[in-house]
Amino acid sequence: MREIGLFEAKNRLSELVGKAEKGEEIVITRRGKPAARLVALRNDDDKRHQALEAVARIRELRKGLTLGGLDIKELINEGRR
């Protein structure tokens, strides 16, 4: 993580964005105190892929699991009483 002052960040923004795209995290300070963080955006396709993988893992884990003869509707109704 690299810290850089606001004035310098303004003058070197293109360079800093390039570094952030490569994975570096840059903290922009104002009067010596952290004010903002510059990081690369995650690709929405990556998030979608991660979500689909999670769903697949959950489906795999539930295989072979049963409620021991209980009916899901009965359990729901029991919880409402």
C-alpha positions as CSV (number, residue, x, y, z in Angstrom):
1,M,0.0,0.0,0.0
2,R,1.4,3.3,-1.0
3,E,0.4,6.8,0.3
4,I,0.5,9.9,-1.8
5,G,-0.6,13.4,-1.2
6,L,-3.7,14.9,-2.9
7,F,-1.7,17.5,-4.9
8,E,0.8,14.9,-6.2
9,A,-2.0,12.4,-6.9
10,K,-3.8,15.0,-9.0
11,N,-0.6,15.6,-11.1
12,R,0.1,11.9,-11.5
13,L,-3.4,10.5,-11.8
14,S,-2.9,8.6,-15.0
15,E,0.2,6.8,-13.6
16,L,-1.6,6.0,-10.4
17,V,-4.6,4.6,-12.2
18,G,-2.3,2.4,-14.2
19,K,-0.7,1.1,-11.0
20,A,-4.1,0.4,-9.4
21,E,-5.1,-1.6,-12.5
22,K,-2.1,-3.8,-11.9
23,G,-3.2,-4.5,-8.4
24,E,-1.4,-1.8,-6.3
25,E,-3.5,-0.1,-3.6
26,I,-2.9,3.6,-3.3
27,V,-4.1,5.8,-0.4
28,I,-4.5,9.5,-1.2
29,T,-4.0,11.7,1.8
30,R,-5.2,15.2,2.5
31,R,-3.0,17.2,5.0
32,G,-1.4,13.9,6.0
33,K,-4.6,12.1,6.8
34,P,-6.0,9.3,4.6
35,A,-8.9,10.6,2.5
36,A,-9.4,8.1,-0.3
37,R,-8.2,4.7,-1.6
38,L,-7.5,4.0,-5.3
39,V,-7.9,0.3,-6.2
40,A,-8.8,-1.6,-9.3
41,L,-12.4,-2.4,-10.0
42,R,-13.3,-6.1,-10.1
43,N,-14.8,-7.3,-13.3
44,D,-18.5,-8.1,-13.0
45,D,-17.9,-11.3,-15.0
46,D,-15.5,-12.5,-12.1
47,K,-18.3,-11.9,-9.6
48,R,-20.8,-13.8,-11.6
49,H,-18.4,-16.6,-12.1
50,Q,-17.7,-16.7,-8.3
51,A,-21.5,-16.7,-7.6
52,L,-22.1,-19.6,-10.0
53,E,-19.3,-21.6,-8.5
54,A,-20.7,-21.0,-5.0
55,V,-24.2,-22.2,-6.2
56,A,-22.6,-25.3,-7.7
57,R,-20.8,-26.1,-4.4
58,I,-24.0,-25.7,-2.4
59,R,-25.8,-28.0,-4.8
60,E,-23.1,-30.6,-4.5
61,L,-23.1,-30.4,-0.7
62,R,-26.8,-30.9,-0.4
63,K,-26.8,-34.2,-2.4
64,G,-27.8,-37.1,-0.2
65,L,-29.2,-34.8,2.6
66,T,-32.7,-35.5,3.7
67,L,-35.1,-34.1,6.3
68,G,-35.6,-37.5,7.8
69,G,-39.1,-37.9,6.5
70,L,-40.2,-34.4,7.4
71,D,-42.1,-32.3,5.0
72,I,-40.8,-28.8,4.3
73,K,-44.3,-27.3,4.3
74,E,-45.0,-28.8,7.7
75,L,-41.8,-27.3,9.1
76,I,-42.7,-23.9,7.7
77,N,-46.2,-24.1,9.1
78,E,-44.9,-25.2,12.5
79,G,-42.6,-22.1,12.5
80,R,-45.6,-19.8,12.0
81,R,-47.5,-21.0,15.0
